[in-house]
Amino acid sequence: MVKIRLSRFGSKHNPHYRIVVADVRRPRDGGYIESIGYYDPRKTTENFLKVDADRAAYWLSQGAQPTMTARRLLKAQGVQVK
């Protein structure tokens, strides 16, 4: 099964996340199929959230299931999530 989820990167006490499409059997920060955006939960810059809506819609149409957090972020960017 393929999921759209967050993968953490950034330094200690400074989290940043990539929004990735990954197989559920891979570890959180392990290999992924495709990176479709990023998210800065601390909102340190003006563009703290960016999602490639076309690629997200493509993966959703292929059956990828977003996690709850990824679903919230995708909806914030205007991606139609079932």
MIDOSE-1310 file (N, C-alpha, C; in nm, 2 decimals, decimal comma, always signed):
residues 82
mvki	+0,08/-0,12/+0,00/+0,00/+0,00/+0,00/+0,09/+0,12/+0,00; +0,04/+0,23/-0,07/+0,12/+0,35/-0,08/+0,05/+0,46/+0,00; +0,12/+0,53/+0,08/+0,07/+0,64/+0,16/+0,13/+0,77/+0,13; +0,06/+0,88/+0,15/+0,11/+1,02/+0,14/+0,13/+1,06/+0,29
rlsr	+0,26/+1,08/+0,33/+0,29/+1,11/+0,47/+0,40/+1,21/+0,48; +0,43/+1,24/+0,61/+0,54/+1,34/+0,63/+0,67/+1,26/+0,67; +0,78/+1,31/+0,62/+0,91/+1,26/+0,65/+0,99/+1,37/+0,71; +1,04/+1,35/+0,83/+1,11/+1,46/+0,90/+1,25/+1,48/+0,86
fgsk	+1,29/+1,60/+0,85/+1,43/+1,64/+0,83/+1,45/+1,77/+0,90; +1,57/+1,82/+0,90/+1,60/+1,94/+0,98/+1,68/+1,90/+1,10; +1,72/+2,00/+1,18/+1,81/+1,97/+1,29/+1,72/+1,95/+1,42; +1,79/+1,92/+1,53/+1,73/+1,90/+1,65/+1,66/+2,03/+1,70
hnph	+1,53/+2,02/+1,74/+1,45/+2,13/+1,79/+1,41/+2,23/+1,67; +1,43/+2,18/+1,55/+1,40/+2,27/+1,43/+1,34/+2,18/+1,32; +1,22/+2,12/+1,35/+1,17/+2,02/+1,25/+1,12/+2,09/+1,12; +1,14/+2,02/+1,01/+1,09/+2,05/+0,88/+1,05/+1,91/+0,83
yriv	+0,95/+1,91/+0,75/+0,89/+1,79/+0,69/+0,88/+1,79/+0,54; +0,91/+1,68/+0,48/+0,88/+1,67/+0,34/+0,75/+1,59/+0,33; +0,67/+1,63/+0,24/+0,54/+1,55/+0,21/+0,58/+1,46/+0,10; +0,58/+1,33/+0,13/+0,63/+1,23/+0,04/+0,52/+1,12/+0,02
vadv	+0,54/+1,05/-0,10/+0,46/+0,93/-0,13/+0,56/+0,81/-0,10; +0,52/+0,72/-0,01/+0,60/+0,61/+0,03/+0,52/+0,49/+0,05; +0,59/+0,38/+0,04/+0,54/+0,25/+0,07/+0,52/+0,24/+0,22; +0,42/+0,18/+0,27/+0,40/+0,17/+0,42/+0,50/+0,09/+0,49
rrpr	+0,57/+0,00/+0,42/+0,67/-0,08/+0,48/+0,80/-0,01/+0,50; +0,82/+0,10/+0,45/+0,95/+0,18/+0,46/+0,94/+0,26/+0,59; +1,06/+0,28/+0,65/+1,06/+0,37/+0,78/+1,02/+0,51/+0,75; +0,99/+0,58/+0,85/+0,94/+0,72/+0,83/+1,03/+0,81/+0,75
dggy	+1,16/+0,80/+0,78/+1,26/+0,88/+0,72/+1,34/+0,81/+0,61; +1,29/+0,69/+0,58/+1,36/+0,60/+0,48/+1,33/+0,65/+0,34; +1,35/+0,56/+0,24/+1,33/+0,59/+0,10/+1,19/+0,61/+0,07; +1,16/+0,70/-0,03/+1,03/+0,73/-0,07/+1,02/+0,72/-0,22
iesi	+0,90/+0,72/-0,27/+0,88/+0,71/-0,42/+0,89/+0,85/-0,48; +0,83/+0,95/-0,42/+0,83/+1,09/-0,47/+0,81/+1,19/-0,36; +0,88/+1,30/-0,37/+0,85/+1,41/-0,28/+0,76/+1,51/-0,35; +0,65/+1,54/-0,28/+0,55/+1,63/-0,35/+0,53/+1,76/-0,27
gyyd	+0,61/+1,79/-0,17/+0,60/+1,92/-0,11/+0,68/+1,92/+0,02; +0,66/+2,03/+0,10/+0,73/+2,05/+0,22/+0,64/+2,13/+0,32; +0,67/+2,12/+0,45/+0,60/+2,18/+0,55/+0,69/+2,22/+0,67; +0,68/+2,35/+0,71/+0,75/+2,40/+0,83/+0,65/+2,43/+0,94
prkt	+0,64/+2,34/+1,04/+0,54/+2,36/+1,14/+0,56/+2,48/+1,23; +0,69/+2,53/+1,23/+0,72/+2,65/+1,31/+0,68/+2,78/+1,24; +0,65/+2,77/+1,11/+0,61/+2,89/+1,03/+0,72/+3,00/+1,04; +0,84/+2,96/+1,02/+0,95/+3,06/+1,02/+0,96/+3,14/+0,90
tenf	+0,90/+3,10/+0,79/+0,90/+3,18/+0,66/+0,76/+3,20/+0,62; +0,75/+3,29/+0,52/+0,62/+3,32/+0,46/+0,56/+3,19/+0,39; +0,64/+3,12/+0,32/+0,59/+3,00/+0,25/+0,63/+2,88/+0,32; +0,56/+2,85/+0,44/+0,59/+2,74/+0,52/+0,52/+2,61/+0,48
lkvd	+0,43/+2,62/+0,38/+0,37/+2,50/+0,32/+0,36/+2,51/+0,17; +0,41/+2,41/+0,11/+0,41/+2,40/-0,04/+0,38/+2,26/-0,08; +0,27/+2,24/-0,17/+0,24/+2,11/-0,21/+0,22/+2,12/-0,37; +0,27/+2,02/-0,44/+0,25/+2,01/-0,58/+0,11/+1,95/-0,60
adra	+0,01/+2,03/-0,62/-0,13/+1,98/-0,62/-0,15/+1,88/-0,73; -0,09/+1,90/-0,85/-0,11/+1,81/-0,96/-0,06/+1,67/-0,92; +0,06/+1,66/-0,87/+0,11/+1,53/-0,83/+0,04/+1,47/-0,72; -0,01/+1,55/-0,62/-0,09/+1,49/-0,51/-0,22/+1,43/-0,56
aywl	-0,28/+1,50/-0,65/-0,41/+1,45/-0,71/-0,38/+1,33/-0,79; -0,27/+1,32/-0,86/-0,24/+1,20/-0,94/-0,22/+1,08/-0,85; -0,14/+1,10/-0,74/-0,12/+0,98/-0,65/-0,25/+0,94/-0,57; -0,34/+1,04/-0,54/-0,46/+1,01/-0,48/-0,55/+0,93/-0,58
sqga	-0,55/+0,96/-0,71/-0,62/+0,89/-0,81/-0,57/+0,75/-0,83; -0,44/+0,73/-0,79/-0,38/+0,59/-0,81/-0,40/+0,51/-0,68; -0,47/+0,56/-0,58/-0,50/+0,49/-0,46/-0,42/+0,51/-0,34; -0,33/+0,61/-0,35/-0,25/+0,65/-0,23/-0,34/+0,70/-0,12
qptm	-0,32/+0,66/+0,01/-0,39/+0,70/+0,12/-0,31/+0,80/+0,20; -0,36/+0,92/+0,22/-0,29/+1,02/+0,30/-0,31/+0,99/+0,45; -0,21/+1,02/+0,53/-0,23/+1,02/+0,68/-0,31/+1,13/+0,72; -0,36/+1,14/+0,84/-0,45/+1,25/+0,89/-0,38/+1,38/+0,88
tarr	-0,25/+1,39/+0,91/-0,18/+1,52/+0,90/-0,16/+1,56/+0,76; -0,13/+1,47/+0,67/-0,11/+1,49/+0,53/-0,24/+1,53/+0,47; -0,35/+1,47/+0,51/-0,48/+1,50/+0,46/-0,52/+1,65/+0,49; -0,49/+1,69/+0,62/-0,51/+1,83/+0,66/-0,43/+1,93/+0,58
llka	-0,31/+1,90/+0,55/-0,22/+1,99/+0,48/-0,26/+1,99/+0,33; -0,30/+1,88/+0,27/-0,35/+1,88/+0,13/-0,48/+1,96/+0,12; -0,57/+1,95/+0,21/-0,69/+2,03/+0,21/-0,66/+2,17/+0,22; -0,56/+2,21/+0,30/-0,52/+2,35/+0,31/-0,47/+2,41/+0,18
qgvq	-0,42/+2,32/+0,10/-0,37/+2,37/-0,03/-0,47/+2,35/-0,14; -0,59/+2,31/-0,11/-0,70/+2,30/-0,21/-0,70/+2,17/-0,29; -0,63/+2,06/-0,24/-0,64/+1,93/-0,31/-0,76/+1,86/-0,26; -0,84/+1,81/-0,35/-0,96/+1,73/-0,32/-0,92/+1,60/-0,26
vk	-0,95/+1,57/-0,14/-0,92/+1,44/-0,07/-1,06/+1,38/-0,04; -1,07/+1,25/-0,07/-1,20/+1,19/-0,04/-1,23/+1,17/+0,11
